[in-house]
Amino acid sequence: MEQIGWGLGASLTLASLPAMARERAGVMDNKKLNIALCGLGRYANVLKGGLAASQSCRLAGIVTGTPTKAAQWQSEFRIPDKNSYTYQNFDQIVSNPDIDLVYITLPNGLHKEFTLRAAKAGKHVIVEKPMAFTEKDCQEMIDACRKAGVQLAVGYRLHYDPHHIELKRLGQHKVFGQVRLIEASLGYRLAGIPPDDWHLKKAIAGGGPLMNLGVYCVQSSRYVLGEEPVAVTAQFGPVTMPDLFKEVEENITWQLYFPSGAICTSSCTSNCNVDRFYASADEGYFELQPALSYGPFKGRTSQAAFNFPVVNQQAAQLDDIARHILANKPLPAHISGEEGRKDMRVIEGIYQAATSGQKVDLTS
């Protein structure tokens, strides 16, 4: 049986502790975090596996505007009618003690609205990337959750993948010396996508591949270096599918400049497939390819290959969030709303640089 050391040369079994003492120790016997999924689109279906594998979370509710989806999910997860909401009656969730947290997997343009509504209802929040359209929006979301006394996380699943944990170690610990150059790019060919798909509509998507994929490239460079970029240059690429890309960019490339002198060059695209991360340091290199998608990832350094067992990124993320919330502890900084705000500051700078053709200062 697990024991708790008390730092005084003594230990007690968990079972011997009274309930309040166990709770203070951060142990919630048989307690799970009850989650409502808000938006039942593609990524919600990806999350099904994570919720099934989670040790500390339970899918207790849903929010959808599609009755057929509601019926399907209610049947599959035995969700009662009282825990099934539409976007119109969502605010009634305030009086539902069966829901602890709302996980927002809606299109980008709805992230802010439903984060604010969930916070007002007193529910903790996980919101998918990108957190919002602007840094200002992100700050409003952070402030609303803080005021409501609830916690706010961003769905940074790659922080829980062992390959990315290793990238962070190699870079921040300077295993191969100072990193000088990073190349991180992600793209998928979207030929054949319906022209009315929300990813092509600026009002709901906020932008093209930079908004939907670029956060992975920005994130990886920031956590591998352990630095914040100080400036950016950027260029829009050609439009090869004008019938589709009338409102948002099809291709974009950018260069981030860091205080150490490191440069990160990235491309996000909707007209070809790319998924790689490469870092060159003074005494070697390290890379992943595939790198920024769902894997399975393959890693290599200038000395040897590295490959870790496949983990369910979503389950690992959910369990870590649940452990902190159930123990009344602050969420880790690396998945916080503040982290989402920092990413959006960079993404706004990239758009500004690509539009103006000028180098943009990110420090002001």
TABEL-V339454 format. One record per backbone hydrogen bond with DSSP energy under -0.5 kcal/mol. CO is the residue of the C=O (numbers start at 1). NH is the residue of the N-H. E is the energy in kcal/mol with one decimal. If there is no record, write none. Layout:
# TABEL-V339454
CO/NH/E
CO/NH/E
This chain:
# TABEL-V339454
2/14/-1.3
3/5/-0.5
4/12/-1.2
10/6/-1.7
12/4/-1.7
13/16/-0.7
14/17/-1.4
18/22/-2.2
19/23/-2.3
20/24/-2.2
21/25/-1.6
22/27/-2.5
23/26/-1.6
26/28/-0.5
27/29/-0.6
28/31/-2.0
32/34/-0.5
33/35/-0.6
33/58/-2.6
34/100/-2.5
34/101/-1.9
35/60/-2.8
35/61/-1.7
36/38/-0.5
36/103/-2.8
37/39/-0.8
37/63/-2.1
38/105/-2.5
41/45/-1.5
42/46/-1.4
43/47/-2.3
44/48/-0.7
45/49/-0.5
46/49/-0.9
46/50/-0.7
47/51/-2.8
48/52/-2.3
49/53/-2.0
50/54/-1.3
56/33/-3.0
58/35/-3.1
58/60/-0.9
61/37/-2.0
62/85/-2.6
63/39/-2.6
65/67/-0.6
66/70/-2.2
67/71/-2.4
68/72/-2.1
69/73/-2.8
70/74/-2.6
71/75/-2.1
72/76/-2.4
73/77/-2.5
74/78/-0.8
74/79/-1.4
78/80/-0.6
80/83/-1.9
81/84/-1.8
83/62/-1.9
83/85/-0.5
85/64/-2.3
89/92/-2.0
90/93/-2.3
91/94/-1.5
92/95/-1.7
93/96/-1.9
95/97/-0.8
96/99/-1.3
98/100/-0.5
100/124/-2.1
101/36/-2.5
101/103/-0.5
102/104/-0.7
102/126/-2.1
103/38/-3.1
103/105/-0.7
104/128/-1.9
107/110/-2.4
108/111/-1.7
110/114/-2.1
111/115/-1.8
112/116/-2.5
113/117/-2.1
114/118/-2.2
115/119/-2.5
116/120/-2.2
117/121/-1.4
118/123/-2.4
119/122/-1.9
124/102/-2.9
125/153/-2.6
126/104/-3.3
127/155/-2.0
134/138/-2.0
135/139/-2.3
136/140/-2.1
137/141/-2.0
138/142/-2.4
139/143/-2.8
140/144/-2.3
141/145/-2.1
142/146/-2.4
143/147/-2.6
144/148/-1.9
145/149/-0.8
145/150/-2.4
146/149/-0.8
151/125/-2.7
152/337/-1.1
153/127/-2.4
154/156/-2.8
155/157/-1.6
156/159/-1.4
157/160/-2.0
158/161/-1.3
161/164/-0.6
161/165/-2.1
162/166/-1.9
163/167/-2.0
164/168/-2.3
165/169/-1.9
166/170/-2.9
167/171/-2.3
168/172/-2.8
169/173/-2.1
170/175/-1.6
170/176/-0.6
171/174/-1.0
174/177/-1.7
176/283/-3.0
177/176/-0.5
178/282/-1.4
180/263/-1.9
181/280/-2.8
182/265/-2.7
183/278/-2.4
185/276/-2.0
186/269/-1.0
187/274/-1.9
188/190/-0.6
190/193/-2.2
194/197/-2.1
197/200/-1.9
198/201/-1.6
200/202/-0.6
201/204/-1.0
201/205/-3.0
202/206/-2.0
204/109/-2.9
208/211/-0.7
208/212/-1.8
209/213/-2.8
209/214/-1.6
213/216/-1.7
213/217/-0.7
214/218/-2.6
215/219/-2.7
216/220/-2.3
217/221/-1.8
218/222/-1.9
219/223/-2.8
220/224/-1.9
221/225/-1.7
222/226/-2.0
222/227/-0.9
228/259/-0.6
230/362/-2.8
230/363/-0.6
231/257/-2.5
232/360/-3.0
233/255/-2.9
235/253/-2.7
238/240/-0.8
241/244/-1.6
241/245/-2.5
244/246/-1.5
249/209/-0.7
250/270/-1.9
251/237/-2.3
252/268/-2.5
253/235/-3.1
254/266/-2.5
255/233/-1.9
256/264/-2.2
257/230/-3.3
257/231/-1.2
258/261/-2.0
262/258/-2.4
263/182/-2.5
263/265/-0.5
264/256/-2.9
265/184/-1.6
266/254/-2.5
267/186/-1.9
268/252/-2.1
269/188/-1.6
270/190/-2.9
272/274/-0.5
274/187/-2.7
276/185/-2.2
277/288/-2.2
278/183/-2.9
279/286/-2.0
280/180/-2.9
280/181/-1.7
281/284/-1.0
284/281/-3.3
285/302/-1.9
286/279/-2.6
287/300/-2.2
288/277/-2.4
290/289/-0.6
290/298/-1.1
298/289/-2.2
299/306/-2.0
300/287/-2.7
304/301/-2.9
306/299/-1.3
311/313/-1.1
312/316/-2.4
313/317/-2.2
314/318/-2.8
315/319/-2.6
316/320/-1.9
317/321/-2.3
318/322/-2.7
319/323/-2.5
320/324/-1.8
321/325/-2.4
322/326/-3.0
323/327/-1.2
324/329/-3.3
325/328/-1.6
332/335/-1.6
333/336/-1.3
335/154/-2.9
336/339/-0.6
336/340/-1.5
337/341/-2.2
338/342/-2.0
339/343/-1.9
340/344/-2.0
341/345/-2.0
342/346/-1.5
343/347/-2.5
344/348/-2.7
345/349/-1.6
346/350/-2.2
347/351/-2.2
348/352/-2.3
349/353/-2.4
350/354/-2.6
351/355/-2.3
352/356/-2.3
353/357/-2.4
360/232/-1.8
